């Protein structure tokens, strides 16, 4: 019986570790905007900025849930998610992008705003938009050539 328990525990331990790692990845991927500038991500990441007037906004909660559920797809596309739910702070991103209420913004690696949406978007919709970019298509081709 002790061997059986040890075997079950040995099988479950990697799954628990994997779940903990995924939770840490999600926490690292979705972070507060704070004093972040878009230039911090130039040529390295595609920022997705989620603005809301309050973290209690249902659209904000829905968007964050969509992003957490599709974390693997976003990481594959070099996406980093920034969250700004305090209009009183006047963050650099708020000053530059000027959201009104809820807004989702996708920025390319070159720093250009690619997309602004007043409603939550699924990761699938975001991924399609990213995958159509010439820059992303080049990245995919380079990965295929290396593999």
N, C-alpha and C positions, 0 to 999 in steps of 0.2 A: 504494500500500500504506500509506503514511504517513497519508493521508486516511482510509482505512478504519479504521486503528488509533485515530486521533483520534476518529472517529465512535463506535466501540465504547466507548472510554473515556468519551466524553461521555454516552453512554446509561447506563453503569454507575455513574458518579459520583453521580447523584442517589439511586440505590437504596442505595448505601453510606451516604450522608449520612442518609437516612431511617432505616436500620437503627440507626445510631449515636444518632439522636434518640430512637428508641423505647427503646433501652437506657437512655438517660439518664432518660427519663420513668419507666421501671420502677424505676430506682434511687431516684428522687425520691418515687415513690408508696409504695414499701415501705421503711420506715425503722424503726430501733430505737426502742422506746418510751421508754427512758431516764427522764427526769423529767417526761415529758409528762403533762398533765392533760386530762381530757375537755373541760373548759371552754375549752381552747385552740381547739376546733373548733366551738364552739356556734354554730349557725345558718349555718355556712359549709361544713362537710364532714360526711360520715357515716363515722366511724371504724370500721374492721374491725380488731379486735385478735386476733392469733394468739399464743397462749401455748403454751409447751412447756417441759419440764424441761431440754431440751438441744437444740441445733441439729441433733444427730444423730438425733433422733426421726423415724422414717420418715413419720409422719403430718404432722409439721411440714414436711418437705421436699415432700411431696405437695401440701399446702395452698399453699405458696409457689409451686409450679409452676403450680397451677390459677390463682392470682391473676395471675401474670405473663402467662399465656396469654390471659387475659381483660382485660388492662389497659384496652383502649379502652372496653369496656362499663362498667368501674368508673369511669373518668375521666368518662364521660358522666353518671354518677349521683353525682358529687362525692364519691367514696369515697377515703379515705386509709387505707393499711394500716400498722398499727403491729405490730412484732414484739418479743416478750419471751421470751427463752429462758434467762433466768438467775434462778431462784427465790431465790437467795441475795441478790440486789440489793434486794429489797423495794421495788420501784417503786411510785409512787402508783397506777398502774393495777392492779397485783397486789393491793395493799392494798384497793382498792375492789371489784374484781371477783372476787377470791378463787378463782382457777382451781386445779384439781387435775389435774396432768399436762397433756395437750394439751387446749386449749379454743379454740374460735372464737367471738368475740363481735361482734355487729353492734350499733352504737349509732346512734340517729337524730340528726338535726341538732339536735333539742331536748335532747339529752344523755341520753335514756332508753335503757336496754338493750332492744333489740328481739328479740334472738335469742342463744341460747347453745347451742353444739353440741359434743359430745365427739369428733366425727369430722370429717375434712375435707369441705368442701362445694365444689362447682363454682361458678364465677362465674355460670353460668346459674341455679343454685338461689338464690344470693344476689340476683341481679338480679330474679328473680320476687318475692322477698320485698320488696325495695325498691320495685318497681313497684306493689305493692298498697297502699303507704302513701298516704294522702290528700295528704300534703305533696308526694310525688313526682308524683302525678297532677296537682296544681296546677302544678308546675314544667313538666310536659309541655304542659299547656294554655297556659301563658304563652309558651312557646317557639313553639307553633303560631300563636298570635295575633300574635306579633312577626314571623313569617316569612311 
